[in-house]
Amino acid sequence: MLPAPLPDLDDLDPGALKSLLIAKHNESLQQHQQLRSNSQEIEHLKLVIEKYRRMIFGRKSEKLTRELEQLELRLEELETTQAADEAAQDAAEAGQPSSTGSESKRRSSRPRRKPLPEDLPRETITHMPEHDCCPDCGARLRQFGEDVSEQLERIPATYKVIRHVRPKFACSGCDRVVEAPAPSRPIANGLPGPDLLAHVLVSKFCDHQPLYRQSEAFAREGIDLDRSTLAGWAGAAHQLFTPLVEEVRRHVMAGPKIHADDTPVPVLAPGNGKTKTGRLWTYVRDDRPAAQPTPPAVWFAYSEDRRGEHPEQHLRPFTGALQADAYSGLHHLYGDGRMYEVSCWAHARRGFHDIYVSHRSPITTEALNRIGALYGIEEQIRGKPPNVRCSARQAQAKPILDDLHRWLEKVKSSLSRKSDTYRAIRYVLTRWRALTRYIDDGLLEIDNSAAERALRAVAMGRSLCPSF
């Protein structure tokens, strides 16, 4: 809201001038206090958001993720309001000398602007003075420098229609018709070109934009593309990408180690319009932490339920280390010797962390500190070759693990079997061999974070689009 215009100061008596000055001073103080309050809340929200981001782990974080999204929306609203208030205050103070340095303080409170990428095309517009001589004395001007500032602009998406014309020719001798073959299209006899089809698919599966919203966006551009039309394109693209998906599956299953996890997804039940809960399984091959040049890849598979027969079918061609959580549906996979279990220290740590958050105790604090020391070692050797990682783990992590095992056995004997702390310790001790296998192989990881990271995009899509 724009400030009220000032009255004619020449018509005011000294008392009215004094009252006006006091009122304007109080109004300025209120504006500064509001800006300071917004700034403090913004900083607080940034700290809370960063804390939440560090706490996010897999499926159990869905409630936390929704809270994080709400905080980020609140932060966005506050920053927008603060920018609008600052702009209004700048407009009110335009032409008036600043006695408090408030403008410099506001500028220093804003985040530092990152430089624009060098590979973006640059358009230079030179703004010359209105006159080519001095406006004061009329002497000739000479250039001694220049002020350069950059502004980021967006070129709106443009569409074009490609007309494929194939002239027909007839042989003058035998009347045979000669014509160039029709060019291939992503979808046989389909309307979309490769770039348009890629845009629709990326918007749906990467940017989590449902097809009906994309249809509305196309309508704003003057292009009538019904949701059902876009759905037909997405369905045809599934068949188009099937060979590529199969190659990704083969690449993932050919690795010596796989990270596996799953998450629930709401799915529309055909016929009745209601939703049911399916499962999305993820299998990750990523050996970059061990300095391996093999390209990382993720393969997803869907099932209508969480029965153990599904991962058994998915992993039928795989042989090696399976890094996963303690889901009971995976236990039967380790019986024939083709796969061996590598458990996740992040899941083991979570049992102690949940107790620590609700009612911290010396036992949970000590357990978290000891597990944290293991992660500190991993931080130092991330990106190193497997032999270096294995040597460091044997020299540094193994003594910590041996001592941790003795300490957990001792503490467990003094706890009630019904206590949460006892259950957290039992979880670790019953999976001790699978939890400590990583120190004997530099290719293995301390936890299953690779699979959980792969599922975060699914969780984001689930929060923005309630059903698939």
N, C-alpha and C positions, 0 to 999 in steps of 0.2 A: 504494500500500500504506500502511495506517495505521501510525503509529509505535507502538512498544510502550508500554504504560502505565507510568507511573512507580511504583516501589515505595513503600512507606510510609517516608517520610523519617525519621520518629521512631524507627524501629527500626534505622537505620543508624548505625554508629560513624563518627567523623570521617574515618578512612581510606577507608571505603566511599563516604562522601559525596564525598570528593575524587576518587576514581576515577570515580564516576558523573558528576561535573561535567566531568571531562576527556573522558570518552567522549561526552557530549552535545555538548561544544564541538567535538570532532573530527568528529562526525556533522554538525553545523551547517556546519562549514568545507567538508566534502565536498559538501554540498548546494549551498552558494554557488558552489563551484568548478564543479560540474556545470552550474548555471544560467548561469554566466559563459561556460563553454565552448559551451553551446548558443547563447547570444546571439551569440557571435563567429562561429559557423558560420552562423547565420541571416543575419547582416549580410553575410558573404562570399557566401552563396548569392544574396542579393538583388542584389549587385553583378554577379555572373556572369550571372544571369538578365536583368538590364537590358542588359548587354553583348550577350548573345545576341539579345535582341529588336531591338537596333539593327542587328545583322548579318543579319537575316532578309531574303532577297530571293528570291522566286519558287521555281521548281522545284528549283533546286540546293540549297535550304535544307532538304530533307526530312529528311536525317540530323540536321542541326542542330536542327530542330523537335522531333524525337523526344528529343534530348538535353535540350532546354529543358523538355519535358514531364516528363522524369524528375527534373530539378532542382526543378521546381515541386512535384512530389509529395514529394520529400525535404524541401523547405522546409515544406510543409504538415505533414508528420509531426513535424518538429522543433518547429514552433510549437505543435502540439497537445501534444507531450510537455512543452514548457516551461510551457505553461499548466497542465497537470496537476500538474507539480512545484511550481509556485508556489501552486496551490490547496492541495496537501498541506502545504506549509510554512506557509501562512497558518493552516491548521487546527491545526498543531502549535504555532504561536506564539500562538494565540488565548488571550487572558487574561493574556499575559505582556508586560511592557513591553519595547519595542524599544530596544536600546542602540546599534544601528549604523545605524539609518535604512534598513534593507534594504527595508522595505515601500515607502518613497517611491522608492527607486532602481528597484525592480521596476516601479512604476507609470510612472515616467518613461521606462523602456525600451520600453514598449508603444506601438504606433502611436496617434496621436491619433484619437479616434473622430469620424467625420463626423456632422453633425447629420442627423436623420431628415427626410425630405421634408415640407414644410408641408402638402401636399395630402392626406396620409394621414389617414383619420378617427381622431379621438382619443376614447378612452373614459377618463373621469376617475373614479378610485376614491379617495375620501377616507378616510384611516385616522385615526380619533379615538383619543385616549388611553382607557385602560380606565376611568378615573375622571374625574368632572367637577370634582374639587377636588384641591388639592395633596396628594400622598401623604405629605409631611413634616408640614405644620402644619394641613391641612384647609381652608385659605382658598380662596376662589373663584378660578378660573383665568380669565385674559383672553388672547385671541389677539393676538400682536404680529408674526406672520409665518408663513411656512410653508416647508418643504423640498419641492421638486418634482424628481422623477426620472422618466425615461421608459424604458419597456421595449417592445421590438419583439416582437409576437406574430403568428402566422400563423393565418388561418382556413382549415381544410382545405377542399379542393375538395368541392363538393357536387353531386350529380346529381339530376335530376328527370325524370319521365316526363310528357310533354305529350300528353294525350289529345285528339285532334281529333274532336269530335262534330258530326255534320251531321244534324240532324233532318230527317225526310222528311215531306212534306205531300202530301195528295191533294186534288185539286179536287172539291168536292161536286157540281159540275155535269157535268164531263166525265171525271172520274177521272184527270186528268193528275197525274203525280208531280212535285213541285217540291222541289229540294234545292240547297243552296249548293254551289258548285264546290269541289273539294278544294284545300287550300292547296298552294302549290308547295314543293318540298323540294330541297335541294342535289343529292341523288341520287334519281332517280325510284324511288318505293316503297322508299327506303332508310331505315334506322333512325336514322342520326346527324342531329342538328340542326346548324345552321351553326356554333355555337360549339364543339361537340364535334369536328366535322370539322376546323375550323381548329386546334384543340389538337393533334390527331393529326399533322397536316401540319407544324405549326411544330416539334413535338417531334422529328419525323423529320429534317426538312431544315435546321432552324436550330439545334436543340439536339443533333442527331446521336444521337438515341435510336432504335435499331432497333425494328421493330415487335414483335418477340418480347419485348423488354424492356418496351415499353409494355403488352403483353398481361399480363405479370406484375404491372405496377403497377396495372392495372385490377382484377386478381384480388385484390390486397390490399385494394382498396376494396369487394370483394364483388360485382364486376361481371364476368361471364364474356364476354370478347370475344376470340375466338381470333385468332391472328396472321393466318391466311388471311382472316378477316373484315376486319381492318384493312387488309390488302393490297388487298382488293377496293375498300374506300373510297378508298385512295390512287390506285388505277387509274382509278376513276370520276371522281375529282377532276381527273385529268390532262385528261380530255375537257372537264370543266367550265371549266378555266382556259385552254384553248386560245385562245379569243378574246382574253383578256387578254394572254397571251404574245405573240400576233401583234401586238397594239397596242404592246407594249414593243419588239418588233423594229422596227416601223415608226418608232417614235420615235427609237431609237438610230441607225438607218440614215439618218434625215433630217438628222443633224447634219453640220456641216462638218469634223468631226474625230472619229476613233474610235481608242480604245486597244484593241489586240487581243493575246491571248495564249492559250496552251493548256497543259494539264497531263494527265499519264496518270492513268487511273482503272481500278482492277481491277473487272471485271464478271463476274458468274456466267454461264458458258456454258450455254445451255439443253441439257438432256439428260444431260450427263455430270457435273454438279456441280462442275466445275473452274472456275478463273478465267482470264480472258483480259484483256489490256490494251487498253482503249479510250482515246479522247481526248475531253476536255471543252474546248470552245472558249468563250472569253469575249470579248464585245465591249462596251465601256464608252463611254458618252457622259457626260462630266462636265466642264462648263465653269465650275464654281464658282471655281477658282483665278483665273480671269480676270473675276470679278465678273459673270458672266452669270446672268440669272434662270431660264434653262431648267432644268427639273427633271433631275437626274442619273438614269441608268438603266443597268442591266446586262442583257444578253441572253446566255444560254448556249445552246450547241448541242452535241450529241453526235455522234461518228462512231466507227466501229469501228477506224479507223487514222488515221495522220497525213498521208495523201497531200494534196498541194496542191490537189486538186480540191475538197476540202471548204471551205476558206476562200474559194475562188473562187466557189462556189455561195452561201455565206453572204453575201458582200459584193457580190453582183451588182447590187443596187439602190443601192449607195453610191457617192458621188462626193466626193472631198476628201482630207484628210490622214490617212494611216494610221500611227499610232504603234505600233511593234511591235519585236520583237527581230530578229535577223538570220537568222531561219529561211528556208532556201532555198526552201521551198514557197510563199513569198509573193512572190518576185522577179518572177514572170511577171505579177503583178497590176499592175505599174507601167508596162507597155509601151504601153498604149493611151491614156494620158493622163487616164483617169478618176480615178486615185489617184496620189498621190506619197508617197514614203517619208520618214518622220521617225524617225530612229533614237533609241536609248535610251542616255543617258550613264551610267545605272546599270550597264548591261551592259559598257560600255567601261571604266568604273572598276573593275569586278570583276576584269578580267584583271590589272590592276596590283595590286589588293588581295590576290589569292590569292598572288601572288609575294611581296608584302611580308610576309604572315603567315608563310610558310615560310622565307624568307631575305631579309630586308629589304636594300635597297641604296639608294644615293643617287639612282639613276634612278627607282625606284618611289616613293620618298618624295617626290621633286620632282613626279612626275606626279600623285600623290594630292593634294598641296598645291594644285597648279594647278587640278585638277578641283574640289577643295573650294571654291576661290574662286568658281567659277561657281555652285555651289549656295548660297553665301553671298548672292550677288546675288538668286537666286530666292527666298530666304527673305524678303528685304526687300520684294519686289514681289508676293508671294502675296496674292491677293484684290483686286488693283488692276485697273482696266479695261485692255483690250488695248492701247490707244494708249500708256498710261503704261508698261506692261510692255515694249512694243517699244522705246520711247525709252530706257528704262533699259538694256536689253540692248545696244542699238547703242552707247550711250555708255560702258558699263562692261564688258560681257561680250565684245564684239567685239575690243577690243584684247588681252584675255587670250587669246582663241581664236587670233588671228593670231600672237601670240608663241608660244603652245603649238604651233601647227603648225610653225613654223620650228624650234623646239627639238626636236620629235619627229623631223623630217627629219634634223637634224644628229646626234641620238643614234643613230638607226637605222643610219646609215652606219658606225658604229663597232662594231656588234654582229654576232655570228654569226647567220646565218639560222636556225640550229637552236635558238637560245636561246628560252626562254619570254618573256623581255622583248621580244625582236624580234617575236614573234608578237602580243603584246599591243599593241605600237605599230602593227604592220601592220593589225590589226583596226580601230584608230581611223582611220588614214590612208585605208584603202580605203573607209571609210564617211563620210568627212569632210563631204561635201555634205549627206548625210542627217542627220548629227549636228549640223550648224550651222544647219539651216533654222529652228530655233525662234527664233533671234534676229531673224528678219525678220517674224515673225507673233506678235503678243501673245496669240493664242488657243492657240498650241501650248505644249506642256510640254517641259521639259528631259529627261524620262525617261518610262518606261512604268509608273510606280508605280501608276497608277490601275487598270490591268488586273491587276497582281500582287496588289494589295490585294483585288480581287474574288475571286481564286483562293485566298486564305488560308482562307476558310471551307470550301472544298472540301478543302484539305489537312488541316484539323482533322477533318472528317468522315471522311477516308480513314484517319487514324491511330486514330480511335475505332471505326470500322466498316470492317473490312478489305475488304469488297466491297459493291457496291451491288446 
